Amino acid sequence: MARRIVVGTGYLGLRVARLWQQQGDEVYGVTRTPAKAGTLAQLGLKPIIADVLNPPTLAEIPHCDTLVYSVGPGGHSQVSRLALYRDGLKTVLDRWGHCADRIVLVSSTGVYGNSSSEVIDESTPRRPLREASQALAEAEDILLAPLWQNKAIIMRMGGIYGPGRLPLLRFVRAQQPLPTDPEALLNLIFVDDAARAVILVADAAEPPEVVNVVDGHPVTRRQFYEKLCQCLGLPPPSFCPPSGDVLPLTHRTGSGSAVRIISNRRLIDRYHMSFLYPDYERGIEHIVASGLEEEN
């Protein structure tokens, strides 16, 4: 029985923890709040109450096979992404890094930014544009430094979508123009497949390792929302110029709007990843058929 510690048990992190739990591992979940700790305990996970932005709260932890850093901005809306992703990871490594055999950072394909490559793989130079992506690039550098690189596994996630995570859904339901570029290309991954990829690579990789996590079927926003409207029994969507206060279809780190194609060949060829939802059509069909499109 392996021991796993997941720092950040949110949308993706909780799924990672549950998958390890289901295979019989001892799984600890790190959360900031007693309420969430109670929920984790009810699920059979072992909660640790700690805040990555408050080093004194990071008490001693047991030695573990895998330490996953998968924090999100939820509850930290006023905190800079540099503090959350870069400084938070550094704090966790300083306090807990020596206790782990492998350390997984959940990063983003957003670190590639405005790369000129038509097809982006793990060797493509990073050119992050947004604050979150820049912060994740700096977090990657910390983990890939000589002190930690023999434990480092970096998972660069595409735009994560899934139950309760269909951005602009309120515009779709109201049949209002969607404030987004309809021709922007999305490199996506269904959240359950994202979690499965973390498990697969964390248990098989030889550190240091970097892996892109996308389903390999890029799609325009127009195609994505036309499919969503079709599944909801609504007319095809219309679009208008985006405004600054509306989130695009992307996951928490802002990677989903990449204009290039992200390659997942390493994930497939080296780790033999198979997908529950290999493209956006099957993903959307599952979400709507299950009645899981609304935010939980």
C-alpha positions as CSV (number, residue, x, y, z in Angstrom):
1,M,0.0,0.0,0.0
2,A,1.5,3.3,-1.1
3,R,1.1,6.5,0.8
4,R,0.0,9.6,-1.2
5,I,-0.4,13.2,-0.1
6,V,-2.5,15.6,-2.3
7,V,-2.0,19.3,-1.6
8,G,-5.1,21.0,-2.9
9,T,-8.2,18.7,-3.0
10,G,-10.3,20.8,-5.3
11,Y,-11.9,20.0,-8.7
12,L,-8.9,17.9,-9.9
13,G,-7.0,17.1,-6.7
14,L,-10.0,15.4,-5.0
15,R,-10.4,13.1,-8.0
16,V,-6.7,12.2,-7.9
17,A,-7.0,11.4,-4.2
18,R,-10.1,9.3,-4.7
19,L,-8.5,7.3,-7.5
20,W,-5.5,6.4,-5.3
21,Q,-7.9,5.6,-2.5
22,Q,-9.9,3.2,-4.8
23,Q,-6.7,1.3,-5.6
24,G,-6.1,0.7,-1.9
25,D,-3.5,3.4,-1.1
26,E,-3.3,5.5,2.0
27,V,-4.3,9.0,0.9
28,Y,-3.9,12.3,2.8
29,G,-5.7,15.4,1.5
30,V,-4.4,18.8,2.4
31,T,-7.0,21.6,2.8
32,R,-7.2,25.0,4.4
33,T,-10.6,24.6,6.1
34,P,-12.0,22.4,8.9
35,A,-15.2,22.1,6.9
36,K,-13.4,20.6,3.9
37,A,-11.3,18.4,6.2
38,G,-14.6,17.0,7.6
39,T,-15.7,16.2,4.0
40,L,-12.4,14.5,3.3
41,A,-12.7,12.4,6.4
42,Q,-16.3,11.3,5.5
43,L,-14.9,10.1,2.1
44,G,-12.3,8.0,3.9
45,L,-9.3,10.2,3.2
46,K,-7.0,11.5,5.9
47,P,-7.3,15.2,6.1
48,I,-4.4,17.6,6.9
49,I,-5.4,21.2,7.6
50,A,-2.7,23.5,6.3
51,D,-2.3,26.6,4.2
52,V,0.5,26.8,1.7
53,L,0.6,30.6,2.2
54,N,1.1,30.2,5.9
55,P,4.3,28.1,6.5
56,P,3.7,27.6,10.3
57,T,0.6,25.6,9.5
58,L,2.6,23.0,7.6
59,A,3.3,20.6,10.4
60,E,5.3,17.4,10.0
61,I,3.8,14.8,7.6
62,P,4.6,11.1,7.2
63,H,7.0,9.9,4.5
64,C,5.1,9.4,1.3
65,D,5.6,7.8,-2.1
66,T,4.0,10.7,-3.9
67,L,3.3,14.3,-3.0
68,V,1.0,16.2,-5.5
69,Y,0.8,20.0,-5.6
70,S,-2.6,20.8,-7.2
71,V,-3.7,24.1,-5.6
72,G,-6.2,26.4,-7.2
73,P,-7.3,30.0,-6.6
74,G,-10.5,29.0,-4.8
75,G,-10.6,30.8,-1.5
76,H,-7.5,32.7,-2.5
77,S,-9.2,35.2,-4.9
78,Q,-7.2,38.1,-3.5
79,V,-3.8,36.3,-3.6
80,S,-1.5,36.7,-6.6
81,R,-0.8,33.6,-8.7
82,L,2.9,34.0,-8.0
83,A,2.3,33.6,-4.3
84,L,-0.1,30.7,-4.8
85,Y,1.7,28.6,-7.4
86,R,5.4,29.6,-7.1
87,D,5.8,30.7,-3.4
88,G,3.3,28.1,-2.2
89,L,5.2,25.3,-3.9
90,K,8.4,26.5,-2.5
91,T,7.0,26.5,1.0
92,V,5.7,23.0,0.6
93,L,9.0,21.8,-0.8
94,D,10.9,23.4,2.1
95,R,8.7,21.8,4.7
96,W,7.6,18.6,3.1
97,G,9.7,17.9,0.0
98,H,12.2,15.7,1.8
99,C,9.3,13.5,3.0
100,A,8.3,12.4,-0.6
101,D,9.9,10.0,-3.1
102,R,8.2,11.8,-6.0
103,I,6.7,15.2,-6.3
104,V,4.0,16.0,-8.9
105,L,3.2,19.6,-9.9
106,V,-0.1,20.1,-11.7
107,S,0.9,22.8,-14.2
108,S,-0.6,24.1,-17.4
109,T,-0.1,24.1,-21.2
110,G,-0.5,27.8,-20.7
111,V,3.2,28.0,-20.0
112,Y,3.8,27.7,-23.8
113,G,2.1,31.0,-24.3
114,N,2.6,32.5,-27.8
115,S,4.9,29.8,-29.0
116,S,5.5,29.9,-32.7
117,S,5.4,26.1,-33.1
118,E,2.5,24.7,-35.0
119,V,2.6,21.6,-32.9
120,I,3.7,22.0,-29.3
121,D,5.4,19.2,-27.4
122,E,7.2,19.0,-24.1
123,S,10.4,20.3,-25.7
124,T,8.8,23.5,-27.0
125,P,10.2,26.6,-25.3
126,R,7.9,28.2,-22.8
127,R,6.6,31.7,-23.4
128,P,4.0,32.3,-20.8
129,L,1.9,35.5,-21.2
130,R,-0.6,35.5,-18.4
131,E,0.2,35.9,-14.7
132,A,-1.0,32.4,-13.8
133,S,1.0,30.8,-16.5
134,Q,4.1,32.8,-15.6
135,A,3.7,31.8,-12.0
136,L,3.4,28.1,-13.0
137,A,6.5,28.4,-15.2
138,E,8.5,29.7,-12.2
139,A,7.1,26.9,-10.1
140,E,8.3,24.4,-12.7
141,D,11.7,25.9,-12.5
142,I,11.8,25.5,-8.7
143,L,10.9,21.8,-9.0
144,L,13.3,21.2,-11.9
145,A,16.2,22.7,-10.0
146,P,19.0,20.3,-9.0
147,L,17.7,20.1,-5.4
148,W,14.4,18.5,-6.4
149,Q,14.7,17.4,-10.1
150,N,15.3,13.7,-9.2
151,K,11.8,13.7,-7.8
152,A,10.1,16.0,-10.2
153,I,7.1,15.2,-12.4
154,I,5.3,18.1,-14.1
155,M,1.8,17.6,-15.6
156,R,1.0,20.3,-18.1
157,M,-2.8,20.3,-18.2
158,G,-4.9,21.6,-21.1
159,G,-8.2,23.2,-20.5
160,I,-10.0,21.0,-17.9
161,Y,-13.7,20.6,-18.4
162,G,-16.2,18.3,-16.9
163,P,-19.3,18.1,-14.6
164,G,-20.1,21.6,-13.3
165,R,-17.3,23.1,-15.4
166,L,-18.8,24.4,-18.7
167,P,-17.8,28.0,-18.8
168,L,-20.3,30.5,-20.3
169,L,-23.2,28.0,-19.6
170,R,-25.4,30.8,-18.3
171,F,-25.0,32.6,-21.6
172,V,-25.8,29.4,-23.5
173,R,-29.0,28.7,-21.4
174,A,-30.1,32.3,-21.8
175,Q,-29.4,32.1,-25.6
176,Q,-27.3,35.3,-25.3
177,P,-24.2,35.9,-27.5
178,L,-21.2,34.2,-26.1
179,P,-18.4,36.8,-25.3
180,T,-15.5,34.8,-26.8
181,D,-13.6,34.3,-30.0
182,P,-15.5,31.5,-31.8
183,E,-12.4,30.5,-33.9
184,A,-10.0,30.2,-30.9
185,L,-8.6,26.7,-30.7
186,L,-9.1,24.7,-27.5
187,N,-6.8,21.9,-26.3
188,L,-9.0,20.2,-23.8
189,I,-8.9,17.3,-21.2
190,F,-11.9,15.9,-19.4
191,V,-11.3,16.2,-15.6
192,D,-11.6,12.4,-15.0
193,D,-9.0,11.7,-17.7
194,A,-6.8,14.4,-16.2
195,A,-6.9,12.7,-12.9
196,R,-6.2,9.3,-14.4
197,A,-3.2,10.8,-16.3
198,V,-1.7,12.0,-13.0
199,I,-2.0,8.6,-11.5
200,L,-0.6,6.9,-14.5
201,V,2.5,9.1,-14.9
202,A,3.2,9.5,-11.2
203,D,3.4,5.8,-10.8
204,A,5.4,5.1,-14.0
205,A,7.6,8.0,-14.7
206,E,11.4,8.2,-14.1
207,P,11.9,11.7,-12.8
208,P,12.5,14.3,-14.0
209,E,9.6,14.2,-16.4
210,V,7.3,16.7,-18.1
211,V,4.0,15.5,-19.7
212,N,1.4,17.4,-21.7
213,V,-2.2,16.2,-20.7
214,V,-4.7,16.9,-23.5
215,D,-7.1,14.6,-25.3
216,G,-5.4,15.2,-28.7
217,H,-8.5,16.5,-30.5
218,P,-8.3,20.3,-30.6
219,V,-11.6,22.1,-31.3
220,T,-12.7,25.6,-31.9
221,R,-14.9,27.3,-29.4
222,R,-17.6,27.5,-32.1
223,Q,-17.6,23.7,-32.5
224,F,-17.6,23.2,-28.7
225,Y,-20.6,25.4,-28.0
226,E,-22.5,24.2,-31.1
227,K,-22.2,20.7,-29.7
228,L,-23.3,21.9,-26.2
229,C,-26.3,23.7,-27.6
230,Q,-27.2,20.6,-29.6
231,C,-27.1,18.4,-26.5
232,L,-29.2,20.9,-24.6
233,G,-31.8,21.2,-27.3
234,L,-31.0,24.9,-28.0
235,P,-30.4,26.8,-31.2
236,P,-26.8,27.2,-32.4
237,P,-24.9,29.9,-30.4
238,S,-24.0,33.4,-31.5
239,F,-20.8,35.2,-30.5
240,C,-19.7,38.7,-29.6
241,P,-16.4,40.3,-28.6
242,P,-15.2,39.1,-25.2
243,S,-15.2,41.4,-22.2
244,G,-12.7,41.4,-19.4
245,D,-15.1,40.1,-16.7
246,V,-16.1,36.9,-18.5
247,L,-14.0,33.8,-18.2
248,P,-13.1,32.0,-21.5
249,L,-13.4,28.3,-21.8
250,T,-10.3,27.3,-20.0
251,H,-9.2,25.7,-16.8
252,R,-8.0,27.5,-13.7
253,T,-4.6,28.4,-15.0
254,G,-5.7,29.9,-18.3
255,S,-4.4,27.4,-20.8
256,G,-7.4,26.5,-22.7
257,S,-7.3,29.2,-25.3
258,A,-4.0,28.1,-26.9
259,V,-4.0,28.9,-30.7
260,R,-1.6,26.0,-31.5
261,I,-2.0,22.2,-31.3
262,I,-0.7,20.6,-28.1
263,S,0.8,17.2,-28.7
264,N,-0.1,14.3,-26.3
265,R,2.2,11.8,-27.9
266,R,4.4,11.4,-24.8
267,L,1.4,10.6,-22.7
268,I,0.1,8.0,-25.2
269,D,3.4,6.5,-26.5
270,R,5.4,6.4,-23.2
271,Y,2.6,5.8,-20.7
272,H,-0.1,4.2,-22.9
273,M,-2.8,6.5,-21.8
274,S,-6.3,5.7,-22.9
275,F,-9.2,8.1,-22.5
276,L,-12.7,7.7,-21.1
277,Y,-13.7,10.8,-23.1
278,P,-11.3,11.0,-26.0
279,D,-12.9,14.2,-27.5
280,Y,-15.1,17.1,-26.6
281,E,-18.2,15.5,-28.2
282,R,-18.2,12.5,-26.0
283,G,-17.3,14.6,-23.0
284,I,-20.2,17.0,-23.5
285,E,-22.6,14.2,-24.3
286,H,-21.8,12.5,-21.0
287,I,-22.1,15.7,-18.9
288,V,-25.5,16.7,-20.3
289,A,-26.9,13.1,-20.4
290,S,-25.9,12.8,-16.7
291,G,-27.5,16.2,-15.8
292,L,-24.1,17.4,-14.5
293,E,-23.7,20.6,-16.5
294,E,-24.5,23.0,-13.7
295,E,-21.9,24.1,-11.2
296,N,-21.9,21.8,-8.1
